Amino acid sequence: MWPLPEERFSAVTRLTARVDTKSRVCVRQCFYSVPVRHVGQRLMVELGAETVNLAVDGQTIATHRRGVHRREEILELDHYLEVLWRRPGAFPASTALAQARRTGRFRPEHQQFWDRARRSSGDQAGTRALCDVLLLHRYHTVERVLVGIRAALSIGSTDPAVVAVECRRAIEHEAPTSPIEPGNIERFPALDAYDQLLQPQPESDTNDDETNHDHHHRHDRRRRRLPAARAHRTRRSTQRHLRGRDPTAALTPDVPHRSTHR
């Protein structure tokens, strides 16, 4: 028998769907939420036996459990936070909040922060402060955000900035990673042998002998060329002397003398 493939076979049905004005897609008579920035776009839907994966340009933007009832809505509170921040009055009665309470994603710490923020700042400002705190879940884990909420409530603050600072402080106080075992330490090669290349090297006797030999050879060549140069200079000076006495002597050929008497 042939071995099994390394990649698991994806037993899904691929469909396309358009996002409606409520930031939902309808797949097999069930509605699934997506982030509000994708309203009006057409998405790729991978419909599996238990999950529904929604993607844009090959990137997954939402994953939900598959609905089993007709006209069922499966909504994620995080997908509507930007809209609810602008319309805080719709937050308490929203379907996404009710589902978050039912699934346990909206914790008692969130409710405590929301109640105290509304008492101190009013309904609208308190709800917007809660939306800002819920947006921190996009960058931090649930445990870190809950630690930040508890720390802020312990000092009587409902400022989302304080919660963010406490989240980062919780990261700093987390236990450090396990130390590296001696056997896993990366060892680097020794470079001592290469340091010797940077030191000046003494000149060898062989190089001195070659230098002296070249010097004597050039001197002998110069001595052999000296007599020839002297003879050349003597010949040129003689020619200049003759031209000074009779300029036409060098140009007039020797013609025999003929007598005019018969």
C-alpha positions as CSV (number, residue, x, y, z in Angstrom):
1,M,0.0,0.0,0.0
2,W,1.1,3.5,-0.7
3,P,2.0,5.7,2.3
4,L,-0.4,8.4,3.4
5,P,0.3,12.0,2.1
6,E,2.0,14.4,4.5
7,E,-0.7,17.0,4.0
8,R,-4.2,16.2,5.4
9,F,-6.9,16.1,2.8
10,S,-9.3,19.0,3.1
11,A,-12.8,17.6,3.0
12,V,-14.6,21.0,2.5
13,T,-16.9,22.5,0.0
14,R,-15.7,25.8,-1.5
15,L,-18.3,28.4,-2.1
16,T,-18.4,32.2,-2.6
17,A,-20.7,34.6,-0.7
18,R,-21.2,38.3,-0.4
19,V,-21.2,40.2,2.9
20,D,-24.5,42.0,3.6
21,T,-25.0,45.3,5.3
22,K,-25.1,43.6,8.7
23,S,-21.6,42.3,8.2
24,R,-22.8,38.7,7.7
25,V,-22.6,36.0,5.0
26,C,-25.3,33.5,4.3
27,V,-24.1,30.0,3.8
28,R,-26.7,27.2,3.5
29,Q,-29.4,29.3,5.2
30,C,-27.1,30.2,8.1
31,F,-25.5,33.6,8.9
32,Y,-21.9,34.1,10.0
33,S,-20.3,37.3,11.0
34,V,-17.1,38.9,9.5
35,P,-15.3,42.1,10.4
36,V,-17.3,45.2,9.4
37,R,-14.6,46.5,7.1
38,H,-15.5,43.7,4.6
39,V,-19.1,44.8,4.1
40,G,-20.1,44.4,0.4
41,Q,-17.1,42.2,-0.5
42,R,-17.3,38.7,-1.9
43,L,-15.5,36.1,0.2
44,M,-14.3,32.6,-0.3
45,V,-16.2,30.1,2.0
46,E,-14.8,26.7,3.0
47,L,-17.7,24.7,4.4
48,G,-16.6,21.8,6.5
49,A,-18.5,19.3,8.6
50,E,-18.0,21.2,11.8
51,T,-16.5,24.6,10.9
52,V,-16.9,27.4,8.4
53,N,-13.8,29.2,7.3
54,L,-14.1,32.6,5.6
55,A,-11.2,34.0,3.6
56,V,-10.3,37.1,1.5
57,D,-7.4,36.8,-1.0
58,G,-6.3,33.6,0.6
59,Q,-6.2,35.0,4.2
60,T,-8.6,33.8,6.8
61,I,-10.6,36.6,8.4
62,A,-13.1,34.5,10.4
63,T,-13.7,30.9,11.6
64,H,-17.0,29.8,13.1
65,R,-18.7,26.6,14.1
66,R,-21.1,25.4,11.5
67,G,-24.7,26.2,12.2
68,V,-27.3,23.4,12.2
69,H,-30.5,25.3,12.4
70,R,-32.2,27.2,9.6
71,R,-31.7,31.0,9.8
72,E,-29.3,30.6,12.7
73,E,-27.0,33.5,13.4
74,I,-23.4,32.9,14.6
75,L,-21.9,36.3,15.5
76,E,-18.6,37.4,17.0
77,L,-18.6,40.4,19.3
78,D,-15.1,41.4,18.2
79,H,-16.4,41.9,14.6
80,Y,-18.8,44.7,15.6
81,L,-16.7,46.7,18.2
82,E,-15.9,49.6,15.8
83,V,-19.7,50.0,15.0
84,L,-20.7,49.6,18.7
85,W,-18.1,52.2,19.8
86,R,-19.8,54.8,17.4
87,R,-23.3,53.6,18.5
88,P,-22.9,52.7,22.2
89,G,-26.6,52.7,22.8
90,A,-26.9,49.5,20.7
91,F,-24.4,47.6,22.7
92,P,-26.6,46.3,25.6
93,A,-29.2,44.7,23.4
94,S,-26.9,43.4,20.6
95,T,-27.1,39.8,19.6
96,A,-23.4,39.5,19.5
97,L,-23.1,40.5,23.2
98,A,-25.8,37.9,24.1
99,Q,-23.9,35.2,22.3
100,A,-20.6,36.2,23.9
101,R,-22.3,35.9,27.4
102,R,-23.7,32.5,26.5
103,T,-20.3,31.2,25.2
104,G,-18.3,32.6,28.1
105,R,-16.2,35.0,26.1
106,F,-17.8,38.0,28.0
107,R,-16.3,37.4,31.4
108,P,-17.5,38.7,34.8
109,E,-14.5,41.0,34.9
110,H,-15.8,42.7,31.7
111,Q,-19.2,43.2,33.3
112,Q,-17.6,44.7,36.5
113,F,-15.5,47.1,34.5
114,W,-18.6,48.1,32.4
115,D,-20.8,48.7,35.5
116,R,-18.2,50.8,37.2
117,A,-17.4,52.8,34.1
118,R,-21.1,53.6,33.5
119,R,-21.5,54.7,37.1
120,S,-18.4,57.0,37.0
121,S,-18.6,58.3,33.4
122,G,-22.1,57.7,32.1
123,D,-23.7,55.1,29.8
124,Q,-22.1,56.2,26.5
125,A,-18.6,57.0,27.8
126,G,-18.6,53.9,30.0
127,T,-19.7,51.7,27.0
128,R,-17.0,53.2,24.8
129,A,-14.4,52.5,27.5
130,L,-15.5,48.9,27.6
131,C,-15.2,48.7,23.8
132,D,-11.6,50.0,24.0
133,V,-10.8,47.3,26.6
134,L,-12.4,44.6,24.4
135,L,-10.2,45.8,21.5
136,L,-7.1,44.8,23.6
137,H,-8.0,41.2,23.1
138,R,-6.7,41.6,19.5
139,Y,-3.2,42.2,20.8
140,H,-3.1,40.3,24.1
141,T,-4.4,37.0,25.5
142,V,-7.5,36.8,27.5
143,E,-5.6,36.2,30.8
144,R,-3.4,39.2,30.3
145,V,-6.4,41.5,29.6
146,L,-8.2,40.1,32.7
147,V,-5.2,40.8,34.8
148,G,-5.1,44.4,33.5
149,I,-8.8,44.8,34.3
150,R,-8.4,43.5,37.9
151,A,-5.4,45.8,38.4
152,A,-7.3,48.9,37.2
153,L,-10.4,48.1,39.3
154,S,-8.2,47.6,42.3
155,I,-7.0,51.2,42.2
156,G,-10.5,52.5,41.3
157,S,-9.7,53.4,37.6
158,T,-11.8,52.8,34.6
159,D,-9.4,54.3,32.0
160,P,-8.7,51.9,29.1
161,A,-5.1,53.2,29.0
162,V,-4.5,52.0,32.5
163,V,-5.8,48.6,31.6
164,A,-3.4,48.5,28.6
165,V,-0.4,49.5,30.8
166,E,-1.3,46.8,33.3
167,C,-1.4,44.3,30.4
168,R,2.1,45.2,29.4
169,R,3.2,45.1,33.0
170,A,1.8,41.6,33.3
171,I,3.9,40.5,30.4
172,E,7.0,41.9,32.1
173,H,6.3,40.0,35.3
174,E,5.7,36.7,33.6
175,A,8.0,33.8,34.5
176,P,11.2,33.8,32.3
177,T,11.8,31.1,29.9
178,S,13.6,28.0,30.9
179,P,17.4,28.2,30.9
180,I,19.3,26.8,28.0
181,E,20.7,23.4,28.6
182,P,24.5,23.0,28.3
183,G,24.2,20.6,25.5
184,N,22.1,23.0,23.4
185,I,24.5,25.9,23.6
186,E,25.7,26.9,20.1
187,R,29.5,26.7,19.8
188,F,31.4,29.0,17.5
189,P,34.7,27.9,15.8
190,A,38.0,29.3,17.2
191,L,39.5,32.1,15.3
192,D,42.9,32.2,17.0
193,A,44.7,30.9,13.9
194,Y,43.4,33.8,11.8
195,D,44.9,36.3,14.2
196,Q,48.4,35.3,13.1
197,L,47.6,36.6,9.7
198,L,47.3,40.2,11.1
199,Q,50.8,40.1,12.6
200,P,53.8,41.4,10.4
201,Q,55.8,38.5,8.9
202,P,59.7,38.6,9.0
203,E,61.4,38.8,5.6
204,S,63.1,35.5,4.7
205,D,66.7,35.0,3.5
206,T,65.5,33.8,0.2
207,N,63.9,37.1,-0.6
208,D,67.1,38.9,0.3
209,D,69.1,36.7,-2.0
210,E,66.7,37.3,-4.9
211,T,66.8,41.1,-4.3
212,N,70.6,41.2,-4.4
213,H,70.8,39.0,-7.5
214,D,68.4,41.4,-9.3
215,H,70.4,44.4,-8.2
216,H,73.7,43.0,-9.6
217,H,72.0,41.9,-12.8
218,R,70.7,45.4,-13.5
219,H,74.2,46.8,-12.7
220,D,75.9,44.5,-15.2
221,R,73.5,45.4,-17.9
222,R,74.1,49.1,-17.3
223,R,77.9,48.6,-17.6
224,R,77.6,46.7,-20.9
225,R,75.5,49.5,-22.4
226,L,78.0,52.3,-21.3
227,P,80.7,51.8,-24.1
228,A,78.1,51.7,-26.9
229,A,76.6,54.9,-25.6
230,R,80.0,56.7,-25.5
231,A,80.8,55.6,-29.1
232,H,77.4,56.9,-30.2
233,R,78.0,60.3,-28.6
234,T,81.5,60.6,-30.1
235,R,80.2,59.9,-33.6
236,R,77.5,62.5,-33.3
237,S,79.9,65.1,-32.1
238,T,82.3,64.4,-35.0
239,Q,79.5,64.9,-37.5
240,R,78.4,68.2,-36.0
241,H,82.1,69.4,-36.2
242,L,82.4,68.6,-39.9
243,R,79.1,70.4,-40.7
244,G,80.5,73.5,-38.9
245,R,83.6,73.7,-41.2
246,D,81.9,73.0,-44.6
247,P,78.2,72.7,-44.6
248,T,78.1,71.3,-48.1
249,A,80.9,68.8,-47.6
250,A,78.6,66.1,-46.4
251,L,76.1,66.7,-49.3
252,T,78.6,67.1,-52.3
253,P,79.8,63.9,-53.8
254,D,83.4,63.4,-54.8
255,V,83.8,64.4,-58.5
256,P,87.2,63.8,-60.3
257,H,89.0,66.9,-61.6
258,R,89.1,67.4,-65.4
259,S,91.6,69.7,-67.1
260,T,90.3,72.3,-69.6
261,H,93.5,72.3,-71.7
262,R,93.8,70.1,-74.7
